[in-house]
Each structure stands twice: as C-alpha cells, then as structure tokens.
C-alpha cells in the first residue's frame, strides 16, 4: 500500500450533504485517517471565516479557501493571493450592466452587490453565510475570490473574454446552477495543493483528494489519488482517477476504504 500522508476534502457536496449535515461515516473516516498520521485539509471555494463550525466538527486545523487563494496549515498562514484590482472592478461593472449579482470574498467579509436581491438572499440561505456587507470601493484591493450569481451559460464569455487566465466554474449545489465561481489558472485548488505538498515535502503520490465540482478538477488531477463523488458534476469524472459513491452514501468513507486506509 502507498504510504499516504495527506488528504484534501472539498466541503459542499463532498463533506456536507444537501441538508448541510455531515454523515457519521465521514466523521469516522476523518478521525481514523488522522489517527494514522494523515494530514487533513479542508479545500473549499468558501471563505474561511464561514467554515469554523465544519472544521470544529471534524477537528481539522488546516485549510485551503477561496478556491486556492488562501491557505492555512495548523493555524499558520501559508499564502494569501488577492485578485487583481482591475479584474475585480471589471467584474463588478459587467455584473451591473447585465443584471447579475456577485459576492466578493475578503479575509473577513462577504461583500454583496445587492443585499436586497432575492437571488442574493437565496445564496446566503443556501450557504448559511453570516458576515455579509454591501459592496463599497474600499474593499477592492483585498478580494480573494468571487462568485457570480444569475448567469445563463452563454453569459460566461462576458467575464472570460478579456483575461484568458480566468474561467468560470459552475457551483455544484442544488438550486444554484446559475452561480459560477471565478477560477484563476494560477490560483486554484490544484496550485494550492502543489504549494502545500512542496512545503511539507510530501510527494503527490502520497496525496488524496475528494471533490464534486468543476472547481475541484485541478486538485483531483494533481494528487496521486483523486476521487470524484458519485454526485459530482458530470464533467468532473474525467479529471479523477476514481469515482466513489455519493455524499449521501458514504462517499468519503468508501473511497478511503478502497485505498486500504480505513477498515
């Protein structure tokens, strides 16, 4: 058996079920691999200031947030990479001109284009996020990530056309198919994983990752053992070495068991 050293877990649709709970099998699997000395990171598109309750429930202290823009290892910052100011300004303007909403994530806040919008309220409810404020120019230099709200598929090009290093990734959460995360080619979960493995001197063959959305494709492609959840976006499976069961059917537990890491 390969000497596995590190495990990266997406949150929504991977750890969290649609009712925002965590399966007992997932808790058991995480506890068992930690007992065997495996480092565990949460790797999410979410802002890190909104996931403390999940980290506490699983006793996890290391994180990749904002789709790879910020990482923490056992309480210590590894890196933080804000978006270009001109990109943020451009996206705010495009959204305004096309009837879209957006949320800009800083280290501490979720900055919404319009807190009174019903679409924004649905988004806030879906993710149970609390540290919300209305947009103002003074946050423009500290944006770590963006999610766009209310886009049709043919409108992605509005945001991607001016910067070939940026692409949009559809949010894989029921009821939010019109939402897209902004992914940077040089700042994503896969690049973050690469930095962390180099820092901890762990070969990628000893790394495992689980995900369900297209924002996980770089991460699943980079590690030695990449698992796409059974409920994953259909386009994600080609980037994963393995397919496991759904988040509501012990997907993480079954995947780790297939590697011989847990009983």
N, C-alpha and C positions, 0 to 999 in steps of 0.2 A: 504494500500500500504506500502511496506517495505520502511524504511527511507534510501534511497540510499545516500551515502556520497562521492563516488569516482568512477571515470571512467578511464579505461585504453584502449588506442586506438593504435593498430598497424598502420603502415603507408602504405607500399606498398600493394596494393590490398584491403585495408580496408579504408583508408582515400584517398589515391591517386588512381585515375583512370588510365587506361593504357596510356592515353595521358599526364600523370603527372599533371593533374589539380584536383581541389577539387570541388565536387558538391556543389551548393548553399544550398541544403538541409542539407548537412553535416555541413557547416558553421553555418547555422541556429540552428541545433540541439546542437552543441557545445556551442554556445552563450546562448541558453535557459537553458541548464543544469547548466552552470556556474552562471547564474543569480539566480538560485535556491540554490546556495551554494555548488554545487557538485565540488569536486577537479577533475581536468582533467590532466592526464599524457599521453604523447606520449610514447609508448612502442615498440621499434624497434630493429631490428638487425643492423640497420645502425649506423655508428659512429655519435656521437652527433655534431661534428663540421661540419657535412654536412646537418643538418636539420633546421638551423636557419630560413630559408625562410618559411618553413612549420609552424614552431612554431609561427612566426610573423603573418602569415596569419590567424591563428586560435586564436591568443592571448593566447598561452599556455606557461607556465614558468616552468613546471615540466616534468622530462624525465626519462625513462629507456632506455639505449642504449646498443649496443654491445651484444644483446641477454641476457641482465641481468647482465653484468659485471660492469656497472657504472650507478648510479642513482643520480639525482639532484631534490631537492624539492624547488621551488621558489628561484632559484639561489644558494642554499646551497648544497654542496656535501653531499650525504647520505653514499655512499660507492663506492669503486673502487677496482676491483679484477682482477689483471692481470693473464694471463695464466702461467703455469709452463714453465720455460725456456727450460727444456729438451723436453717438448711436442712440443714447437714451433720449436726447432731445428730439431726434428724428422720429423715433418710435412714438413718442407722446404726440407729436404733430400728426403723424399718419393716422393714429387711432382717432384723434379728434376729428379729422377730416372725413373719416369713413364710418363713423357711428360705432366704433369699437370701444371697449373699456380695457383697462390694463391695471395690473398691480406691479409695483416696483418694490423690490425687497432690499432693505438696508440691513445692517447688522442687528438692528433692534426693532425695526418697524416694517409694517406692510403698508405701502403708500398707494392708495387707490385713486384712479382718475375721477370717480364719482361715487361716493359712498351711498348716495340715494338711489342709484340704479338697481332695479330688481335683479339684473344679471349679476351685479356685484354682491348683492345680498345673498343670492343663491350660492355663489362661490364661497363666500365667508361661512355660510352654513355648512356647506359640503366638507370643508376642511377644518371647521371649528377654530378658526384663527381669531385672535383677540387683539393683538397690538396694532390696530388699524388707524390710519390717519389719511386725510385728504392730501392730494398732490400739491406740492409747492416747489419752487425752483431751488430752494436751499438744500434739497437732498440730492441734487443732480449728480454730484461728484462721488457719491458713496453707494451707488446701486450695484448690488451683487448679482441680481437676476431679475427677469421679467416674465410674467405670464400674461398673454393676450387673451381677451375674452370676447366672444361673439363674432368669431371669424367663420366664414364659409371656406371650403377647401381651396377655391380658386383665388382667395384673397391673400394667401401666404406670400405670394410673389411681391405684394406691396412692400413687405418688410425685408424680403431676402434680396431684392434686385440690386440694391446699392452696395451690399457687402457680401461677397461670396464666401466669407469665413463664418457666416451666421446662417443657421437653418432653424426652422420651427419644428417642434416635436409635439404631436397631439397628446393631450393629457388623457391617460387611460383610466378614467374614473366614470362610472355610470352617471349619465345626466350632464356631463361636462365635455361632450365631444366637440363642442365649439370652442374649446380652450386650447391654447398652444403655449408650451414653454419655449423660450428663446435659448437656443444652444449655440455656444461658440465652439468652433473647430478646435481651438487651442485651450479652451476652458470647458471641460465636460467631466463626467464621472470617470471615464476611462483615463484621461490625463491625470486626474486626481489620484486614481488608484496607482498609476505608474509612479508618481512622485512619492507616494506613501511606501510602496514596495522598495523603492531605491533608498529612502530614508531609513527604513527598518531592515534593510539588507535581506529581503525575502524574494526568492525567485518567483516569477509569475506562475510556474508550475505548482507552487505550494499555495496558490491563492484560489479562493472560491467566491462566486458571486451569484446572487439571485435577483431577478427583476422581472417586470411585466410590461413596461412602457418603452416607447422608442427612445426616450432619454436614457435608457439603460444599455443601448446597443454597443456603445464604445466600451463600457465596463465589462459586459459579458464577452465581448470579443477579445479583450486584453488578458483576462485571467486564464489560468490553466483549466479551471472547471466552471464554465458559465452555465447557469440554469435559467431557462425561461419558464415562468409559471404557466400552468395549464390555461389560465385565464388571460394570458398575455395578448398584446396587440398582435394580430396575425403576421405582421411584417417583421416581428422581432425574432421569430424562431430561427431564421436563417443565420442570426448572429450568435446563437447559443450552441454550445456543444451538447447540452442535454435539455430535454423537456421533462418537467416534473408535473405533479398534479396541481390542482387549483389551490388558491389561497384558502378556500373553504373546505379543502380536502387534504390538509396536512402537507402542503407542497414543499415547505422548507424541511420539515422532518423527513419526508420520503426522499428528497434529494440528498440530504446528508447521510441518510441510511444507505443509499445506493453506493456511496463512496466508502462505506465501512467506518464512518466517523462516529456513528451512534448505533445503539442496539435496536 
